[in-house]
């Protein structure tokens, strides 16, 4: 049946209501679609931000790995320098102060004695050769060497007259000891 509505437009029932009533399922579907699309956009943006942050973190990790390698190399150098320092300290501790030894030898030489040779071998044994005007002067030198803090087991190896000259040639050997350990030496 056909219906004719002679009411003015403002008094007529609205078609919008009918449209809204009929479109509730469509509106619900559109709302669900918008909600899903919003969630998708949120996840898309969130994923993009996470990937960006991951890239930054990977750059930082690469930087810190490089720094770690640099630190390891520097630690190796530092350990090498420490080892060298330790070895040098050992060498310095075991190193004899030859200048002090030579100064004490110089002070022990009487005026009638002059040295012609001085040898020190690896066993820390010193051999002193020289000449003197008399056996008594060589004896005073031998006695003076026995009182030196750097020497022990001082002994006269040989003494002989030089032919054609009025001098005596002698040879003395002694063990060199460290200057900081003369307590074990017995003074003669």
C-alpha positions as CSV (number, residue, x, y, z in Angstrom):
1,X,0.0,0.0,0.0
2,X,1.1,3.4,-0.8
3,X,1.2,6.0,1.8
4,X,0.8,9.6,1.1
5,X,2.0,12.1,3.7
6,X,0.5,15.5,3.4
7,X,2.1,16.9,6.5
8,X,4.5,19.7,6.1
9,X,8.1,18.7,5.9
10,X,9.0,19.7,9.5
11,X,6.2,17.6,10.9
12,X,6.9,14.5,8.9
13,X,8.7,11.7,10.6
14,X,12.4,11.8,9.9
15,X,14.0,9.4,7.5
16,X,17.2,9.7,9.4
17,X,15.8,7.7,12.2
18,X,15.0,4.9,9.9
19,X,18.5,5.2,8.4
20,X,20.0,5.1,11.9
21,X,17.9,2.2,12.9
22,X,18.8,0.3,9.8
23,X,22.4,1.2,9.9
24,X,23.3,0.2,13.5
25,X,24.9,-3.0,12.3
26,X,26.8,-1.1,9.7
27,X,27.7,1.5,12.3
28,X,28.9,-1.2,14.6
29,X,30.9,-2.8,11.8
30,X,32.5,0.6,10.9
31,X,33.3,1.2,14.6
32,X,34.9,-2.2,14.9
33,X,36.9,-1.6,11.6
34,X,38.0,1.8,12.9
35,X,39.1,0.3,16.2
36,X,41.0,-2.5,14.4
37,X,42.6,0.1,12.1
38,X,43.5,2.3,15.1
39,X,45.1,-0.6,16.8
40,X,46.9,-1.5,13.6
41,X,48.2,2.0,13.3
42,X,49.2,2.1,16.9
43,X,51.1,-1.2,16.5
44,X,52.7,0.0,13.3
45,X,54.0,3.2,14.9
46,X,55.0,1.3,18.0
47,X,56.9,-1.3,15.9
48,X,58.6,1.5,13.9
49,X,59.7,3.2,17.2
50,X,61.0,-0.1,18.5
51,X,62.9,-0.7,15.4
52,X,64.4,2.8,15.5
53,X,65.4,2.3,19.1
54,X,66.8,-1.1,18.3
55,X,69.0,0.4,15.6
56,X,70.2,3.1,18.1
57,X,71.0,0.4,20.6
58,X,72.9,-1.7,18.0
59,X,74.9,1.4,17.2
60,X,75.7,1.9,20.9
61,X,76.6,-1.8,21.2
62,X,79.0,-1.5,18.2
63,X,80.5,1.6,19.7
64,X,81.0,-0.1,23.1
65,X,82.5,-3.2,21.5
66,X,85.0,-1.0,19.8
67,X,85.7,0.8,23.0
68,X,86.0,-2.6,24.8
69,X,88.6,-3.7,22.2
70,X,90.5,-0.4,22.7
71,X,90.4,-0.9,26.5
72,X,91.6,-4.5,26.1
73,X,94.5,-3.3,23.9
74,X,95.4,-0.6,26.4
75,X,95.2,-3.1,29.2
76,X,97.6,-5.3,27.3
77,X,100.0,-2.4,26.8
78,X,99.6,-1.5,30.5
79,X,100.4,-5.1,31.6
80,X,103.3,-5.1,29.2
81,X,104.6,-1.9,30.7
82,X,104.1,-3.2,34.2
83,X,106.0,-6.3,33.3
84,X,108.8,-4.2,31.8
85,X,108.8,-2.1,35.0
86,X,109.1,-5.2,37.2
87,X,111.9,-6.5,35.1
88,X,113.7,-3.2,35.2
89,X,113.3,-3.0,38.9
90,X,114.8,-6.5,39.2
91,X,117.7,-5.4,37.1
92,X,118.2,-2.3,39.1
93,X,118.0,-4.2,42.4
94,X,120.6,-6.8,41.2
95,X,122.7,-4.1,39.5
96,X,126.0,-3.5,41.3
97,X,126.9,0.1,41.9
98,X,130.2,0.0,40.1
99,X,131.0,3.7,40.6
100,X,131.0,3.2,44.3
101,X,133.2,0.1,44.0
102,X,135.7,2.0,41.8
103,X,135.7,5.0,44.2
104,X,136.5,2.8,47.2
105,X,139.2,1.0,45.2
106,X,140.7,4.4,44.3
107,X,140.7,5.4,48.0
108,X,142.4,2.2,49.0
109,X,145.3,2.5,46.6
110,X,148.5,3.7,48.4
111,X,150.8,6.2,46.6
112,X,153.4,3.5,45.8
113,X,150.9,1.3,44.0
114,X,149.4,1.8,40.5
115,X,146.9,-0.5,38.8
116,X,147.4,-2.0,35.4
117,X,144.2,-4.0,35.1
118,X,140.8,-4.6,36.5
119,X,138.5,-7.4,35.4
120,X,135.2,-8.5,36.7
121,X,133.7,-11.8,35.5
122,X,130.1,-13.0,35.5
123,X,130.7,-14.8,38.8
124,X,131.2,-11.4,40.4
125,X,134.9,-12.0,40.9
126,X,137.2,-9.1,40.5
127,X,140.9,-9.5,39.4
128,X,143.1,-6.6,40.1
129,X,146.6,-6.5,38.5
130,X,149.1,-3.8,39.3
131,X,152.6,-2.7,40.2
132,X,154.2,-1.4,43.3
133,X,157.6,-0.2,44.4
134,X,157.7,-2.8,47.2
135,X,156.1,-5.9,48.6
136,X,155.2,-3.8,51.7
137,X,153.1,-1.4,49.5
138,X,151.3,-4.3,47.8
139,X,150.6,-5.7,51.3
140,X,149.1,-2.4,52.4
141,X,146.9,-2.3,49.3
142,X,145.8,-5.9,50.0
143,X,145.0,-5.1,53.6
144,X,143.0,-2.0,52.5
145,X,141.0,-4.1,50.0
146,X,140.1,-6.5,52.8
147,X,138.5,-3.7,54.7
148,X,136.3,-2.6,51.8
149,X,132.6,-3.3,52.1
150,X,132.2,-4.4,48.5
151,X,134.9,-7.1,48.6
152,X,135.3,-10.4,50.4
153,X,137.7,-13.4,50.1
154,X,140.5,-11.0,49.1
155,X,143.6,-13.0,48.2
156,X,147.0,-12.4,46.7
157,X,147.3,-14.6,43.6
158,X,150.8,-13.7,42.6
159,X,153.6,-11.3,43.2
160,X,156.9,-11.3,41.2
161,X,159.7,-8.9,40.5
162,X,159.8,-7.4,37.0
163,X,163.2,-8.0,35.5
164,X,165.2,-4.9,34.7
165,X,163.0,-2.7,36.8
166,X,162.7,-2.1,40.5
167,X,159.0,-2.8,40.7
168,X,156.9,-5.7,41.8
169,X,154.0,-7.0,39.7
170,X,151.1,-8.4,41.6
171,X,147.6,-10.0,41.0
172,X,144.8,-9.9,43.6
173,X,141.4,-11.6,43.3
174,X,138.3,-11.0,45.4
175,X,134.6,-11.7,45.4
176,X,132.3,-8.7,44.8
177,X,129.4,-8.5,47.1
178,X,126.3,-6.2,47.0
179,X,126.9,-3.0,48.9
180,X,123.6,-3.3,50.8
181,X,124.7,-6.7,52.2
182,X,128.1,-6.2,53.8
183,X,126.9,-7.7,57.1
184,X,127.9,-11.2,56.1
185,X,131.5,-10.1,55.5
186,X,134.0,-10.6,58.1
187,X,136.5,-7.8,58.4
188,X,140.1,-9.0,58.5
